[in-house]
Amino acid sequence: MSVIKLTDLNLVVGEGPSANHILHDVSFTLEAGTITGVAGASGSGKTQTGMAIMGLSPDGAKLSGSIDFDGQELVGLPPKQHNDLRGNQLAMVFQDPASAFHPMLSIGQQVTDHIRHHEKISKKDALKRAAEMLAKTRVPNPEEALKKYPHQFSGGQLQRIAFATAIIASPRVLIADEPTTALDVTVQAGVLKLLRDLCDEFNLAVLLVTHDFGVLSSVADKIVVMQHGRVVEIGDRESVIVTPQHAYTRSLIESLPGTELAR
């Protein structure tokens, strides 16, 4: 079931001859219980696609086309209404977990902040829910973890806490923007397995933004390849990786160590 449907999405920053056309007629869908990986080099538009869904496009940007969220149009949605969806129905995890948290606030305060805002529940109930989410994201000793501060955790643990923060309000859409790039290689596999498990357990529609086809080969159900702000290929994981149809896709896959495609 499609949760998000992008149709002819365009994003332009600036005006006149100096205008920067970031997205060109981007169209694809996000389905519940499915990880859709968006791949491409830096500047391909993959992150800005996720930011557009979240209502976080650059100041002064002009967004056109359609982002249909289960019948609700997000393009042109007033900022207050988009803000009500953000953190509630739409959640996002960013690349660097260390920069995602305020260094002077406890983990408990930061994990519970937006759920208390959206659901108006007590601090006690919010902390109980937070401990449950930390347990689901496999953070050791959840109750004690809530009392600690960001600097007391490793990067991998902080990313797990970021996932717990993202899913605590039971969103329908989760956007993960390069969630393993800042992590040690030995930690990446565990975080990707966690993303897969959360997608399956909570029936999330996941948009996984990455430049790494190795990441996509392990967790993505569907792959969207972007180049210069355009979608150049879409398909299920196996067909895109094994038999890519676009030359750019082939070049991305062949850049992986030990990969050689048939010609």
C-alpha positions, 0 to 999 in steps of 0.5 A, spaced: 500 500 500 502 506 497 503 511 503 507 516 499 506 518 492 511 523 489 509 525 482 513 530 478 516 533 484 520 539 482 525 543 487 528 550 484 532 555 489 533 562 487 530 566 481 532 568 474 538 565 470 542 564 477 536 559 479 538 552 481 534 546 479 535 541 484 529 536 483 526 535 476 520 531 475 521 526 481 516 520 481 516 514 485 512 511 491 513 509 498 510 503 501 508 500 508 513 495 510 518 496 505 525 500 505 525 504 498 533 506 497 535 512 494 542 512 491 546 517 487 552 521 488 553 527 492 548 533 489 544 528 485 538 530 489 536 524 494 537 528 500 533 534 498 527 529 496 527 526 503 527 533 506 521 536 501 517 530 504 519 533 511 517 540 509 524 542 510 526 545 503 531 550 503 528 557 505 526 561 498 525 554 495 519 553 490 516 546 490 511 544 485 508 537 483 505 533 488 507 529 494 501 525 496 501 522 503 495 518 504 490 522 500 493 529 503 497 533 499 504 536 502 506 540 497 503 547 499 501 545 505 502 550 511 508 550 515 504 549 521 500 543 518 506 540 516 510 541 523 504 537 526 505 531 521 513 532 522 515 527 528 508 524 529 506 521 522 513 523 518 520 522 522 527 522 520 534 520 522 540 524 520 547 522 518 551 524 524 548 522 530 552 526 535 550 532 532 542 530 532 542 531 540 543 537 544 549 536 549 546 539 555 540 535 555 539 528 558 537 523 553 530 522 556 528 529 555 530 529 548 527 522 546 520 524 550 520 531 547 516 531 541 511 525 544 509 530 549 508 535 545 504 531 540 500 527 545 500 531 551 502 525 555 505 526 562 512 526 563 512 519 567 508 516 561 513 519 556 519 516 560 516 509 560 514 509 552 521 512 551 524 506 555 520 501 551 523 504 545 530 504 547 529 497 548 526 495 541 532 499 538 537 495 543 540 500 547 543 497 553 539 498 560 534 503 557 532 506 564 539 508 566 540 510 559 535 515 559 538 519 565 545 519 561 547 525 556 549 524 549 557 524 550 556 518 554 554 514 548 558 511 542 556 513 535 552 507 534 548 507 540 547 514 539 544 512 532 540 507 535 537 512 540 536 517 534 531 511 531 528 510 538 526 518 538 524 517 531 519 512 532 516 513 539 510 517 536 508 511 531 510 515 525 508 512 518 514 514 514 521 514 516 526 517 512 533 515 514 539 520 511 545 516 510 544 513 517 551 509 517 556 513 514 558 516 520 559 509 523 565 504 524 564 499 519 563 494 524 557 497 527 554 499 520 551 492 519 547 492 526 544 499 525 542 496 518 539 490 521 535 494 526 532 499 520 530 492 517 527 490 523 523 496 525 520 497 518 517 490 519 515 490 526 512 497 525 510 497 518 513 503 516 514 506 509 522 507 509 526 512 505 533 510 505 538 515 502 545 513 501 550 513 496 552 506 498 550 500 493 553 495 498 548 498 504 542 498 499 544 490 497 543 488 504 536 492 506 532 495 500 526 492 497 526 497 492 531 502 489 531 508 486 537 511 482 538 519 482 542 523 477 543 530 477 536 531 480 532 526 476 530 519 477 534 515 472 532 508 474 527 504 479 526 497 480 526 491 485 533 490 489 535 484 485 533 487 478 537 494 479 543 491 482 544 484 478 541 487 471 542 495 471 539 498 465 542 505 466 549 507 464 549 511 471 547 505 475 552 500 472 557 505 474 555 506 481 555 498 482 561 497 478 565 502 483 564 497 489 570 493 490 570 486 487 564 487 483 564 486 475 557 486 471 556 482 465 556 486 458 
